[in-house]
Amino acid sequence: MPGTPVWVTRDELAFVRGRDASTALARQLGTASYIACDFPDGPYLGFARSRDVFGDGSVVLVPAPGHTPGSIVAFVATPDGKRYALIGDVAWQREGVDLPAEKPWIARRVDADRAATRAMLIRLHQIGVAMPGLIIVPAHDGRVWATLPKLASAPAGG
């Protein structure tokens, strides 16, 4: 999707533009559309800072460093009352948050800060307990993705 803006934290942008081997693909794809964002809004669900993208609470971003220095969690509230937490690679499977449990030991090597990732797992676990209707969505858990509503197709010619 060339030209589509990609919001990243300043820490993430610096990380991607660095020389870490894990960011080689992002550099190869290009960062011209990356826009550095910050968290100008106040506390949200126990996070000290947030960014309310539309100003209505429907999409709220919070910093979640650990997997990468600029990782985020995106909380999404849909018009039908469902709430989601898109957690990226904090955990690869839902059980990582439910138990909580870290990734298998060899896979933990992909986390830039393992202690921060572990702390974020615990925090997300606590949020999930406090908000039983929250649907926590790890980036790699196909079982969770299969339960998500499908996006409507764009109209022809539009």
Number of C-alpha atoms within 10 A of each C-alpha: 5 8 8 9 12 12 14 18 19 15 17 19 18 14 16 23 15 13 11 9 9 14 14 14 10 11 15 8 9 13 14 12 13 15 14 14 15 17 17 10 16 11 13 16 13 9 13 12 17 21 21 20 14 9 10 9 15 15 18 21 23 23 19 23 22 23 24 23 21 19 21 23 22 23 22 18 17 11 8 6 7 11 18 18 21 18 23 18 22 30 26 20 21 21 15 20 26 16 11 19 16 21 20 10 7 7 10 16 12 14 19 16 15 18 12 18 24 23 17 22 24 19 18 23 20 14 17 17 12 11 11 8 12 17 19 22 25 23 17 14 15 13 12 15 13 9 9 11 7 8 6 6 6 7 6 5 4 4
